[in-house]
């Protein structure tokens, strides 16, 4: 063999070794990339689970908010009824005593409605009146109405029965 053939074989061996080293480095990088991809897929799965939990928690929060609004409306109606009944009781106590006359004959017996039922009917009527659409609150002059994303989340529900 000639010197030129040996030199060419040496260069070819060096190039093959360099390609082998480059291939090994590339394999390490690809392995790290595959592991990172698996970790990313796991992170996406965990994020989906967390988003589902957050969505269900938000639904529960909305339901609780609606129940709170309904309870508040009932409390307001009950307070109104209480004030009205207190006024009627005060009027009854302040009324002058009737003159001493013989009592009128007893009327024919009729099915009497219980006071609890009458109060319940009055409460239902007051509650329906309280559900009427209130006027929007007046905002100060010169200030624009800015809405935040939370306004849509916690907007009161109208038209509940």
Phi and psi in radians as a Rosetta constraint file:
Dihedral C 1 N 2 CA 2 C 2 CIRCULARHARMONIC -1.630 0.35
Dihedral N 2 CA 2 C 2 N 3 CIRCULARHARMONIC 2.917 0.35
Dihedral C 2 N 3 CA 3 C 3 CIRCULARHARMONIC -1.128 0.35
Dihedral N 3 CA 3 C 3 N 4 CIRCULARHARMONIC -0.602 0.35
Dihedral C 3 N 4 CA 4 C 4 CIRCULARHARMONIC -1.173 0.35
Dihedral N 4 CA 4 C 4 N 5 CIRCULARHARMONIC -0.704 0.35
Dihedral C 4 N 5 CA 5 C 5 CIRCULARHARMONIC -1.132 0.35
Dihedral N 5 CA 5 C 5 N 6 CIRCULARHARMONIC -0.696 0.35
Dihedral C 5 N 6 CA 6 C 6 CIRCULARHARMONIC -1.159 0.35
Dihedral N 6 CA 6 C 6 N 7 CIRCULARHARMONIC -0.695 0.35
Dihedral C 6 N 7 CA 7 C 7 CIRCULARHARMONIC -1.119 0.35
Dihedral N 7 CA 7 C 7 N 8 CIRCULARHARMONIC -0.762 0.35
Dihedral C 7 N 8 CA 8 C 8 CIRCULARHARMONIC -1.138 0.35
Dihedral N 8 CA 8 C 8 N 9 CIRCULARHARMONIC -0.693 0.35
Dihedral C 8 N 9 CA 9 C 9 CIRCULARHARMONIC -1.129 0.35
Dihedral N 9 CA 9 C 9 N 10 CIRCULARHARMONIC -0.702 0.35
Dihedral C 9 N 10 CA 10 C 10 CIRCULARHARMONIC -1.094 0.35
Dihedral N 10 CA 10 C 10 N 11 CIRCULARHARMONIC -0.752 0.35
Dihedral C 10 N 11 CA 11 C 11 CIRCULARHARMONIC -1.125 0.35
Dihedral N 11 CA 11 C 11 N 12 CIRCULARHARMONIC -0.727 0.35
Dihedral C 11 N 12 CA 12 C 12 CIRCULARHARMONIC -1.113 0.35
Dihedral N 12 CA 12 C 12 N 13 CIRCULARHARMONIC -0.701 0.35
Dihedral C 12 N 13 CA 13 C 13 CIRCULARHARMONIC -1.119 0.35
Dihedral N 13 CA 13 C 13 N 14 CIRCULARHARMONIC -0.777 0.35
Dihedral C 13 N 14 CA 14 C 14 CIRCULARHARMONIC -1.074 0.35
Dihedral N 14 CA 14 C 14 N 15 CIRCULARHARMONIC -0.730 0.35
Dihedral C 14 N 15 CA 15 C 15 CIRCULARHARMONIC -1.153 0.35
Dihedral N 15 CA 15 C 15 N 16 CIRCULARHARMONIC -0.691 0.35
Dihedral C 15 N 16 CA 16 C 16 CIRCULARHARMONIC -1.152 0.35
Dihedral N 16 CA 16 C 16 N 17 CIRCULARHARMONIC -0.698 0.35
Dihedral C 16 N 17 CA 17 C 17 CIRCULARHARMONIC -1.117 0.35
Dihedral N 17 CA 17 C 17 N 18 CIRCULARHARMONIC -0.719 0.35
Dihedral C 17 N 18 CA 18 C 18 CIRCULARHARMONIC -1.113 0.35
Dihedral N 18 CA 18 C 18 N 19 CIRCULARHARMONIC -0.720 0.35
Dihedral C 18 N 19 CA 19 C 19 CIRCULARHARMONIC -1.142 0.35
Dihedral N 19 CA 19 C 19 N 20 CIRCULARHARMONIC -0.678 0.35
Dihedral C 19 N 20 CA 20 C 20 CIRCULARHARMONIC -1.109 0.35
Dihedral N 20 CA 20 C 20 N 21 CIRCULARHARMONIC -0.775 0.35
Dihedral C 20 N 21 CA 21 C 21 CIRCULARHARMONIC -1.100 0.35
Dihedral N 21 CA 21 C 21 N 22 CIRCULARHARMONIC -0.755 0.35
Dihedral C 21 N 22 CA 22 C 22 CIRCULARHARMONIC -1.096 0.35
Dihedral N 22 CA 22 C 22 N 23 CIRCULARHARMONIC -0.708 0.35
Dihedral C 22 N 23 CA 23 C 23 CIRCULARHARMONIC -1.111 0.35
Dihedral N 23 CA 23 C 23 N 24 CIRCULARHARMONIC -0.708 0.35
Dihedral C 23 N 24 CA 24 C 24 CIRCULARHARMONIC -1.128 0.35
Dihedral N 24 CA 24 C 24 N 25 CIRCULARHARMONIC -0.753 0.35
Dihedral C 24 N 25 CA 25 C 25 CIRCULARHARMONIC -1.104 0.35
Dihedral N 25 CA 25 C 25 N 26 CIRCULARHARMONIC -0.721 0.35
Dihedral C 25 N 26 CA 26 C 26 CIRCULARHARMONIC -1.122 0.35
Dihedral N 26 CA 26 C 26 N 27 CIRCULARHARMONIC -0.687 0.35
Dihedral C 26 N 27 CA 27 C 27 CIRCULARHARMONIC -1.095 0.35
Dihedral N 27 CA 27 C 27 N 28 CIRCULARHARMONIC -0.722 0.35
Dihedral C 27 N 28 CA 28 C 28 CIRCULARHARMONIC -1.077 0.35
Dihedral N 28 CA 28 C 28 N 29 CIRCULARHARMONIC -0.755 0.35
Dihedral C 28 N 29 CA 29 C 29 CIRCULARHARMONIC -1.156 0.35
Dihedral N 29 CA 29 C 29 N 30 CIRCULARHARMONIC -0.706 0.35
Dihedral C 29 N 30 CA 30 C 30 CIRCULARHARMONIC -1.151 0.35
Dihedral N 30 CA 30 C 30 N 31 CIRCULARHARMONIC -0.661 0.35
Dihedral C 30 N 31 CA 31 C 31 CIRCULARHARMONIC -1.105 0.35
Dihedral N 31 CA 31 C 31 N 32 CIRCULARHARMONIC -0.771 0.35
Dihedral C 31 N 32 CA 32 C 32 CIRCULARHARMONIC -1.103 0.35
Dihedral N 32 CA 32 C 32 N 33 CIRCULARHARMONIC -0.660 0.35
Dihedral C 32 N 33 CA 33 C 33 CIRCULARHARMONIC -1.153 0.35
Dihedral N 33 CA 33 C 33 N 34 CIRCULARHARMONIC -0.731 0.35
Dihedral C 33 N 34 CA 34 C 34 CIRCULARHARMONIC -1.091 0.35
Dihedral N 34 CA 34 C 34 N 35 CIRCULARHARMONIC -0.744 0.35
Dihedral C 34 N 35 CA 35 C 35 CIRCULARHARMONIC -1.115 0.35
Dihedral N 35 CA 35 C 35 N 36 CIRCULARHARMONIC -0.703 0.35
Dihedral C 35 N 36 CA 36 C 36 CIRCULARHARMONIC -1.119 0.35
Dihedral N 36 CA 36 C 36 N 37 CIRCULARHARMONIC -0.654 0.35
Dihedral C 36 N 37 CA 37 C 37 CIRCULARHARMONIC -1.155 0.35
Dihedral N 37 CA 37 C 37 N 38 CIRCULARHARMONIC -0.699 0.35
Dihedral C 37 N 38 CA 38 C 38 CIRCULARHARMONIC -1.135 0.35
Dihedral N 38 CA 38 C 38 N 39 CIRCULARHARMONIC -0.724 0.35
Dihedral C 38 N 39 CA 39 C 39 CIRCULARHARMONIC -1.115 0.35
Dihedral N 39 CA 39 C 39 N 40 CIRCULARHARMONIC -0.657 0.35
Dihedral C 39 N 40 CA 40 C 40 CIRCULARHARMONIC -1.163 0.35
Dihedral N 40 CA 40 C 40 N 41 CIRCULARHARMONIC -0.722 0.35
Dihedral C 40 N 41 CA 41 C 41 CIRCULARHARMONIC -1.094 0.35
Dihedral N 41 CA 41 C 41 N 42 CIRCULARHARMONIC -0.693 0.35
Dihedral C 41 N 42 CA 42 C 42 CIRCULARHARMONIC -1.148 0.35
Dihedral N 42 CA 42 C 42 N 43 CIRCULARHARMONIC -0.705 0.35
Dihedral C 42 N 43 CA 43 C 43 CIRCULARHARMONIC -1.117 0.35
Dihedral N 43 CA 43 C 43 N 44 CIRCULARHARMONIC -0.682 0.35
Dihedral C 43 N 44 CA 44 C 44 CIRCULARHARMONIC -1.138 0.35
Dihedral N 44 CA 44 C 44 N 45 CIRCULARHARMONIC -0.702 0.35
Dihedral C 44 N 45 CA 45 C 45 CIRCULARHARMONIC -1.093 0.35
Dihedral N 45 CA 45 C 45 N 46 CIRCULARHARMONIC -0.786 0.35
Dihedral C 45 N 46 CA 46 C 46 CIRCULARHARMONIC -1.116 0.35
Dihedral N 46 CA 46 C 46 N 47 CIRCULARHARMONIC -0.637 0.35
Dihedral C 46 N 47 CA 47 C 47 CIRCULARHARMONIC -1.149 0.35
Dihedral N 47 CA 47 C 47 N 48 CIRCULARHARMONIC -0.690 0.35
Dihedral C 47 N 48 CA 48 C 48 CIRCULARHARMONIC -1.097 0.35
Dihedral N 48 CA 48 C 48 N 49 CIRCULARHARMONIC -0.731 0.35
Dihedral C 48 N 49 CA 49 C 49 CIRCULARHARMONIC -1.106 0.35
Dihedral N 49 CA 49 C 49 N 50 CIRCULARHARMONIC -0.778 0.35
Dihedral C 49 N 50 CA 50 C 50 CIRCULARHARMONIC -1.122 0.35
Dihedral N 50 CA 50 C 50 N 51 CIRCULARHARMONIC -0.660 0.35
Dihedral C 50 N 51 CA 51 C 51 CIRCULARHARMONIC -1.152 0.35
Dihedral N 51 CA 51 C 51 N 52 CIRCULARHARMONIC -0.677 0.35
Dihedral C 51 N 52 CA 52 C 52 CIRCULARHARMONIC -1.106 0.35
Dihedral N 52 CA 52 C 52 N 53 CIRCULARHARMONIC -0.741 0.35
Dihedral C 52 N 53 CA 53 C 53 CIRCULARHARMONIC -1.118 0.35
Dihedral N 53 CA 53 C 53 N 54 CIRCULARHARMONIC -0.721 0.35
Dihedral C 53 N 54 CA 54 C 54 CIRCULARHARMONIC -1.136 0.35
Dihedral N 54 CA 54 C 54 N 55 CIRCULARHARMONIC -0.671 0.35
Dihedral C 54 N 55 CA 55 C 55 CIRCULARHARMONIC -1.142 0.35
Dihedral N 55 CA 55 C 55 N 56 CIRCULARHARMONIC -0.758 0.35
Dihedral C 55 N 56 CA 56 C 56 CIRCULARHARMONIC -1.179 0.35
Dihedral N 56 CA 56 C 56 N 57 CIRCULARHARMONIC -0.634 0.35
Dihedral C 56 N 57 CA 57 C 57 CIRCULARHARMONIC -1.136 0.35
Dihedral N 57 CA 57 C 57 N 58 CIRCULARHARMONIC -0.663 0.35
Dihedral C 57 N 58 CA 58 C 58 CIRCULARHARMONIC -1.157 0.35
Dihedral N 58 CA 58 C 58 N 59 CIRCULARHARMONIC -0.687 0.35
Dihedral C 58 N 59 CA 59 C 59 CIRCULARHARMONIC -1.102 0.35
Dihedral N 59 CA 59 C 59 N 60 CIRCULARHARMONIC -0.734 0.35
Dihedral C 59 N 60 CA 60 C 60 CIRCULARHARMONIC -1.119 0.35
Dihedral N 60 CA 60 C 60 N 61 CIRCULARHARMONIC -0.673 0.35
Dihedral C 60 N 61 CA 61 C 61 CIRCULARHARMONIC -1.134 0.35
Dihedral N 61 CA 61 C 61 N 62 CIRCULARHARMONIC -0.719 0.35
Dihedral C 61 N 62 CA 62 C 62 CIRCULARHARMONIC -1.099 0.35
Dihedral N 62 CA 62 C 62 N 63 CIRCULARHARMONIC -0.752 0.35
Dihedral C 62 N 63 CA 63 C 63 CIRCULARHARMONIC -1.102 0.35
Dihedral N 63 CA 63 C 63 N 64 CIRCULARHARMONIC -0.743 0.35
Dihedral C 63 N 64 CA 64 C 64 CIRCULARHARMONIC -1.120 0.35
Dihedral N 64 CA 64 C 64 N 65 CIRCULARHARMONIC -0.650 0.35
Dihedral C 64 N 65 CA 65 C 65 CIRCULARHARMONIC -1.133 0.35
Dihedral N 65 CA 65 C 65 N 66 CIRCULARHARMONIC -0.732 0.35
Dihedral C 65 N 66 CA 66 C 66 CIRCULARHARMONIC -1.113 0.35
Dihedral N 66 CA 66 C 66 N 67 CIRCULARHARMONIC -0.735 0.35
Dihedral C 66 N 67 CA 67 C 67 CIRCULARHARMONIC -1.117 0.35
Dihedral N 67 CA 67 C 67 N 68 CIRCULARHARMONIC -0.679 0.35
Dihedral C 67 N 68 CA 68 C 68 CIRCULARHARMONIC -1.124 0.35
Dihedral N 68 CA 68 C 68 N 69 CIRCULARHARMONIC -0.742 0.35
Dihedral C 68 N 69 CA 69 C 69 CIRCULARHARMONIC -1.081 0.35
Dihedral N 69 CA 69 C 69 N 70 CIRCULARHARMONIC -0.749 0.35
Dihedral C 69 N 70 CA 70 C 70 CIRCULARHARMONIC -1.117 0.35
Dihedral N 70 CA 70 C 70 N 71 CIRCULARHARMONIC -0.763 0.35
Dihedral C 70 N 71 CA 71 C 71 CIRCULARHARMONIC -1.113 0.35
Dihedral N 71 CA 71 C 71 N 72 CIRCULARHARMONIC -0.688 0.35
Dihedral C 71 N 72 CA 72 C 72 CIRCULARHARMONIC -1.094 0.35
Dihedral N 72 CA 72 C 72 N 73 CIRCULARHARMONIC -0.749 0.35
Dihedral C 72 N 73 CA 73 C 73 CIRCULARHARMONIC -1.107 0.35
Dihedral N 73 CA 73 C 73 N 74 CIRCULARHARMONIC -0.683 0.35
Dihedral C 73 N 74 CA 74 C 74 CIRCULARHARMONIC -1.178 0.35
Dihedral N 74 CA 74 C 74 N 75 CIRCULARHARMONIC -0.660 0.35
Dihedral C 74 N 75 CA 75 C 75 CIRCULARHARMONIC -1.123 0.35
Dihedral N 75 CA 75 C 75 N 76 CIRCULARHARMONIC -0.761 0.35
Dihedral C 75 N 76 CA 76 C 76 CIRCULARHARMONIC -1.083 0.35
Dihedral N 76 CA 76 C 76 N 77 CIRCULARHARMONIC -0.754 0.35
Dihedral C 76 N 77 CA 77 C 77 CIRCULARHARMONIC -1.111 0.35
Dihedral N 77 CA 77 C 77 N 78 CIRCULARHARMONIC -0.696 0.35
Dihedral C 77 N 78 CA 78 C 78 CIRCULARHARMONIC -1.141 0.35
Dihedral N 78 CA 78 C 78 N 79 CIRCULARHARMONIC -0.694 0.35
Dihedral C 78 N 79 CA 79 C 79 CIRCULARHARMONIC -1.136 0.35
Dihedral N 79 CA 79 C 79 N 80 CIRCULARHARMONIC -0.678 0.35
Dihedral C 79 N 80 CA 80 C 80 CIRCULARHARMONIC -1.104 0.35
Dihedral N 80 CA 80 C 80 N 81 CIRCULARHARMONIC -0.784 0.35
Dihedral C 80 N 81 CA 81 C 81 CIRCULARHARMONIC -1.093 0.35
Dihedral N 81 CA 81 C 81 N 82 CIRCULARHARMONIC -0.702 0.35
Dihedral C 81 N 82 CA 82 C 82 CIRCULARHARMONIC -1.078 0.35
Dihedral N 82 CA 82 C 82 N 83 CIRCULARHARMONIC -0.794 0.35
Dihedral C 82 N 83 CA 83 C 83 CIRCULARHARMONIC -1.107 0.35
Dihedral N 83 CA 83 C 83 N 84 CIRCULARHARMONIC -0.698 0.35
Dihedral C 83 N 84 CA 84 C 84 CIRCULARHARMONIC -1.138 0.35
Dihedral N 84 CA 84 C 84 N 85 CIRCULARHARMONIC -0.748 0.35
Dihedral C 84 N 85 CA 85 C 85 CIRCULARHARMONIC -1.161 0.35
Dihedral N 85 CA 85 C 85 N 86 CIRCULARHARMONIC -0.679 0.35
Dihedral C 85 N 86 CA 86 C 86 CIRCULARHARMONIC -1.087 0.35
Dihedral N 86 CA 86 C 86 N 87 CIRCULARHARMONIC -0.686 0.35
Dihedral C 86 N 87 CA 87 C 87 CIRCULARHARMONIC -1.117 0.35
Dihedral N 87 CA 87 C 87 N 88 CIRCULARHARMONIC -0.729 0.35
Dihedral C 87 N 88 CA 88 C 88 CIRCULARHARMONIC -1.155 0.35
Dihedral N 88 CA 88 C 88 N 89 CIRCULARHARMONIC -0.689 0.35
Dihedral C 88 N 89 CA 89 C 89 CIRCULARHARMONIC -1.118 0.35
Dihedral N 89 CA 89 C 89 N 90 CIRCULARHARMONIC -0.732 0.35
Dihedral C 89 N 90 CA 90 C 90 CIRCULARHARMONIC -1.113 0.35
Dihedral N 90 CA 90 C 90 N 91 CIRCULARHARMONIC -0.702 0.35
Dihedral C 90 N 91 CA 91 C 91 CIRCULARHARMONIC -1.121 0.35
Dihedral N 91 CA 91 C 91 N 92 CIRCULARHARMONIC -0.698 0.35
Dihedral C 91 N 92 CA 92 C 92 CIRCULARHARMONIC -1.134 0.35
Dihedral N 92 CA 92 C 92 N 93 CIRCULARHARMONIC -0.662 0.35
Dihedral C 92 N 93 CA 93 C 93 CIRCULARHARMONIC -1.258 0.35
Dihedral N 93 CA 93 C 93 N 94 CIRCULARHARMONIC -0.565 0.35
Dihedral C 93 N 94 CA 94 C 94 CIRCULARHARMONIC -1.448 0.35
Dihedral N 94 CA 94 C 94 N 95 CIRCULARHARMONIC -0.216 0.35
Dihedral C 94 N 95 CA 95 C 95 CIRCULARHARMONIC -1.165 0.35
Dihedral N 95 CA 95 C 95 N 96 CIRCULARHARMONIC 2.478 0.35
Dihedral C 95 N 96 CA 96 C 96 CIRCULARHARMONIC -1.182 0.35
Dihedral N 96 CA 96 C 96 N 97 CIRCULARHARMONIC 2.623 0.35
Dihedral C 96 N 97 CA 97 C 97 CIRCULARHARMONIC -1.208 0.35
Dihedral N 97 CA 97 C 97 N 98 CIRCULARHARMONIC 2.460 0.35
Dihedral C 97 N 98 CA 98 C 98 CIRCULARHARMONIC -1.203 0.35
Dihedral N 98 CA 98 C 98 N 99 CIRCULARHARMONIC 2.668 0.35
Dihedral C 98 N 99 CA 99 C 99 CIRCULARHARMONIC -1.116 0.35
Dihedral N 99 CA 99 C 99 N 100 CIRCULARHARMONIC 2.693 0.35
Dihedral C 99 N 100 CA 100 C 100 CIRCULARHARMONIC -1.304 0.35
Dihedral N 100 CA 100 C 100 N 101 CIRCULARHARMONIC 1.599 0.35
Dihedral C 100 N 101 CA 101 C 101 CIRCULARHARMONIC -2.145 0.35
Dihedral N 101 CA 101 C 101 N 102 CIRCULARHARMONIC 2.728 0.35
Dihedral C 101 N 102 CA 102 C 102 CIRCULARHARMONIC -1.097 0.35
Dihedral N 102 CA 102 C 102 N 103 CIRCULARHARMONIC 2.487 0.35
Dihedral C 102 N 103 CA 103 C 103 CIRCULARHARMONIC -1.134 0.35
Dihedral N 103 CA 103 C 103 N 104 CIRCULARHARMONIC 2.519 0.35
Dihedral C 103 N 104 CA 104 C 104 CIRCULARHARMONIC -1.187 0.35
Dihedral N 104 CA 104 C 104 N 105 CIRCULARHARMONIC 2.786 0.35
Dihedral C 104 N 105 CA 105 C 105 CIRCULARHARMONIC -1.088 0.35
Dihedral N 105 CA 105 C 105 N 106 CIRCULARHARMONIC 2.572 0.35
Dihedral C 105 N 106 CA 106 C 106 CIRCULARHARMONIC -1.142 0.35
Dihedral N 106 CA 106 C 106 N 107 CIRCULARHARMONIC 2.323 0.35
Dihedral C 106 N 107 CA 107 C 107 CIRCULARHARMONIC -1.229 0.35
Dihedral N 107 CA 107 C 107 N 108 CIRCULARHARMONIC 2.858 0.35
Dihedral C 107 N 108 CA 108 C 108 CIRCULARHARMONIC -1.086 0.35
Dihedral N 108 CA 108 C 108 N 109 CIRCULARHARMONIC 2.444 0.35
Dihedral C 108 N 109 CA 109 C 109 CIRCULARHARMONIC -1.086 0.35
Dihedral N 109 CA 109 C 109 N 110 CIRCULARHARMONIC 2.310 0.35
Dihedral C 109 N 110 CA 110 C 110 CIRCULARHARMONIC -2.216 0.35
Dihedral N 110 CA 110 C 110 N 111 CIRCULARHARMONIC 2.676 0.35
Dihedral C 110 N 111 CA 111 C 111 CIRCULARHARMONIC -1.124 0.35
Dihedral N 111 CA 111 C 111 N 112 CIRCULARHARMONIC 2.011 0.35
Dihedral C 111 N 112 CA 112 C 112 CIRCULARHARMONIC -1.498 0.35
Dihedral N 112 CA 112 C 112 N 113 CIRCULARHARMONIC 2.495 0.35
Dihedral C 112 N 113 CA 113 C 113 CIRCULARHARMONIC -1.558 0.35
Dihedral N 113 CA 113 C 113 N 114 CIRCULARHARMONIC 2.441 0.35
Dihedral C 113 N 114 CA 114 C 114 CIRCULARHARMONIC -1.281 0.35
Dihedral N 114 CA 114 C 114 N 115 CIRCULARHARMONIC 2.629 0.35
Dihedral C 114 N 115 CA 115 C 115 CIRCULARHARMONIC -1.039 0.35
Dihedral N 115 CA 115 C 115 N 116 CIRCULARHARMONIC -0.579 0.35
Dihedral C 115 N 116 CA 116 C 116 CIRCULARHARMONIC -1.130 0.35
Dihedral N 116 CA 116 C 116 N 117 CIRCULARHARMONIC -0.692 0.35
Dihedral C 116 N 117 CA 117 C 117 CIRCULARHARMONIC -1.185 0.35
Dihedral N 117 CA 117 C 117 N 118 CIRCULARHARMONIC -0.691 0.35
Dihedral C 117 N 118 CA 118 C 118 CIRCULARHARMONIC -1.102 0.35
Dihedral N 118 CA 118 C 118 N 119 CIRCULARHARMONIC -0.745 0.35
Dihedral C 118 N 119 CA 119 C 119 CIRCULARHARMONIC -1.116 0.35
Dihedral N 119 CA 119 C 119 N 120 CIRCULARHARMONIC -0.658 0.35
Dihedral C 119 N 120 CA 120 C 120 CIRCULARHARMONIC -1.149 0.35
Dihedral N 120 CA 120 C 120 N 121 CIRCULARHARMONIC -0.714 0.35
Dihedral C 120 N 121 CA 121 C 121 CIRCULARHARMONIC -1.139 0.35
Dihedral N 121 CA 121 C 121 N 122 CIRCULARHARMONIC -0.718 0.35
Dihedral C 121 N 122 CA 122 C 122 CIRCULARHARMONIC -1.136 0.35
Dihedral N 122 CA 122 C 122 N 123 CIRCULARHARMONIC -0.712 0.35
Dihedral C 122 N 123 CA 123 C 123 CIRCULARHARMONIC -1.110 0.35
Dihedral N 123 CA 123 C 123 N 124 CIRCULARHARMONIC -0.729 0.35
Dihedral C 123 N 124 CA 124 C 124 CIRCULARHARMONIC -1.097 0.35
Dihedral N 124 CA 124 C 124 N 125 CIRCULARHARMONIC -0.717 0.35
Dihedral C 124 N 125 CA 125 C 125 CIRCULARHARMONIC -1.148 0.35
Dihedral N 125 CA 125 C 125 N 126 CIRCULARHARMONIC -0.757 0.35
Dihedral C 125 N 126 CA 126 C 126 CIRCULARHARMONIC -1.124 0.35
Dihedral N 126 CA 126 C 126 N 127 CIRCULARHARMONIC -0.667 0.35
Dihedral C 126 N 127 CA 127 C 127 CIRCULARHARMONIC -1.137 0.35
Dihedral N 127 CA 127 C 127 N 128 CIRCULARHARMONIC -0.739 0.35
Dihedral C 127 N 128 CA 128 C 128 CIRCULARHARMONIC -1.110 0.35
Dihedral N 128 CA 128 C 128 N 129 CIRCULARHARMONIC -0.652 0.35
Dihedral C 128 N 129 CA 129 C 129 CIRCULARHARMONIC -1.162 0.35
Dihedral N 129 CA 129 C 129 N 130 CIRCULARHARMONIC -0.599 0.35
Dihedral C 129 N 130 CA 130 C 130 CIRCULARHARMONIC -1.275 0.35
Dihedral N 130 CA 130 C 130 N 131 CIRCULARHARMONIC -0.331 0.35
Dihedral C 130 N 131 CA 131 C 131 CIRCULARHARMONIC -1.401 0.35
Dihedral N 131 CA 131 C 131 N 132 CIRCULARHARMONIC -0.130 0.35
Dihedral C 131 N 132 CA 132 C 132 CIRCULARHARMONIC -0.992 0.35
Dihedral N 132 CA 132 C 132 N 133 CIRCULARHARMONIC 2.534 0.35
Dihedral C 132 N 133 CA 133 C 133 CIRCULARHARMONIC -1.098 0.35
Dihedral N 133 CA 133 C 133 N 134 CIRCULARHARMONIC 1.987 0.35
Dihedral C 133 N 134 CA 134 C 134 CIRCULARHARMONIC -1.325 0.35
Dihedral N 134 CA 134 C 134 N 135 CIRCULARHARMONIC 2.716 0.35
Dihedral C 134 N 135 CA 135 C 135 CIRCULARHARMONIC -1.188 0.35
Dihedral N 135 CA 135 C 135 N 136 CIRCULARHARMONIC 2.493 0.35
Dihedral C 135 N 136 CA 136 C 136 CIRCULARHARMONIC -1.120 0.35
Dihedral N 136 CA 136 C 136 N 137 CIRCULARHARMONIC 2.530 0.35
Dihedral C 136 N 137 CA 137 C 137 CIRCULARHARMONIC -1.122 0.35
Dihedral N 137 CA 137 C 137 N 138 CIRCULARHARMONIC 2.454 0.35
Dihedral C 137 N 138 CA 138 C 138 CIRCULARHARMONIC -1.261 0.35
Dihedral N 138 CA 138 C 138 N 139 CIRCULARHARMONIC 2.368 0.35
Dihedral C 138 N 139 CA 139 C 139 CIRCULARHARMONIC -1.784 0.35
Dihedral N 139 CA 139 C 139 N 140 CIRCULARHARMONIC 2.673 0.35
Dihedral C 139 N 140 CA 140 C 140 CIRCULARHARMONIC -1.034 0.35
Dihedral N 140 CA 140 C 140 N 141 CIRCULARHARMONIC 2.527 0.35
Dihedral C 140 N 141 CA 141 C 141 CIRCULARHARMONIC -1.156 0.35
Dihedral N 141 CA 141 C 141 N 142 CIRCULARHARMONIC 2.467 0.35
Dihedral C 141 N 142 CA 142 C 142 CIRCULARHARMONIC 1.525 0.35
Dihedral N 142 CA 142 C 142 N 143 CIRCULARHARMONIC -0.060 0.35
Dihedral C 142 N 143 CA 143 C 143 CIRCULARHARMONIC -1.927 0.35
Dihedral N 143 CA 143 C 143 N 144 CIRCULARHARMONIC 2.174 0.35
Dihedral C 143 N 144 CA 144 C 144 CIRCULARHARMONIC -1.279 0.35
Dihedral N 144 CA 144 C 144 N 145 CIRCULARHARMONIC 2.691 0.35
Dihedral C 144 N 145 CA 145 C 145 CIRCULARHARMONIC -1.502 0.35
Dihedral N 145 CA 145 C 145 N 146 CIRCULARHARMONIC 1.770 0.35
Dihedral C 145 N 146 CA 146 C 146 CIRCULARHARMONIC -1.596 0.35
Dihedral N 146 CA 146 C 146 N 147 CIRCULARHARMONIC 2.426 0.35
Dihedral C 146 N 147 CA 147 C 147 CIRCULARHARMONIC -1.962 0.35
Dihedral N 147 CA 147 C 147 N 148 CIRCULARHARMONIC 2.466 0.35
Dihedral C 147 N 148 CA 148 C 148 CIRCULARHARMONIC -1.891 0.35
Dihedral N 148 CA 148 C 148 N 149 CIRCULARHARMONIC 2.851 0.35
Dihedral C 148 N 149 CA 149 C 149 CIRCULARHARMONIC -1.051 0.35
Dihedral N 149 CA 149 C 149 N 150 CIRCULARHARMONIC -0.496 0.35
Dihedral C 149 N 150 CA 150 C 150 CIRCULARHARMONIC -1.206 0.35
Dihedral N 150 CA 150 C 150 N 151 CIRCULARHARMONIC -0.451 0.35
Dihedral C 150 N 151 CA 151 C 151 CIRCULARHARMONIC -1.053 0.35
Dihedral N 151 CA 151 C 151 N 152 CIRCULARHARMONIC -0.663 0.35
Dihedral C 151 N 152 CA 152 C 152 CIRCULARHARMONIC -1.233 0.35
Dihedral N 152 CA 152 C 152 N 153 CIRCULARHARMONIC -0.586 0.35
Dihedral C 152 N 153 CA 153 C 153 CIRCULARHARMONIC -1.216 0.35
Dihedral N 153 CA 153 C 153 N 154 CIRCULARHARMONIC -0.685 0.35
Dihedral C 153 N 154 CA 154 C 154 CIRCULARHARMONIC -1.949 0.35
Dihedral N 154 CA 154 C 154 N 155 CIRCULARHARMONIC 0.476 0.35
Dihedral C 154 N 155 CA 155 C 155 CIRCULARHARMONIC -1.230 0.35
Dihedral N 155 CA 155 C 155 N 156 CIRCULARHARMONIC 2.296 0.35
Dihedral C 155 N 156 CA 156 C 156 CIRCULARHARMONIC -1.145 0.35
Dihedral N 156 CA 156 C 156 N 157 CIRCULARHARMONIC 2.575 0.35
Dihedral C 156 N 157 CA 157 C 157 CIRCULARHARMONIC -1.528 0.35
Dihedral N 157 CA 157 C 157 N 158 CIRCULARHARMONIC 2.299 0.35
Dihedral C 157 N 158 CA 158 C 158 CIRCULARHARMONIC -1.833 0.35
Dihedral N 158 CA 158 C 158 N 159 CIRCULARHARMONIC 2.697 0.35
Dihedral C 158 N 159 CA 159 C 159 CIRCULARHARMONIC 1.404 0.35
Dihedral N 159 CA 159 C 159 N 160 CIRCULARHARMONIC 0.431 0.35
Dihedral C 159 N 160 CA 160 C 160 CIRCULARHARMONIC -1.419 0.35
Dihedral N 160 CA 160 C 160 N 161 CIRCULARHARMONIC 2.559 0.35
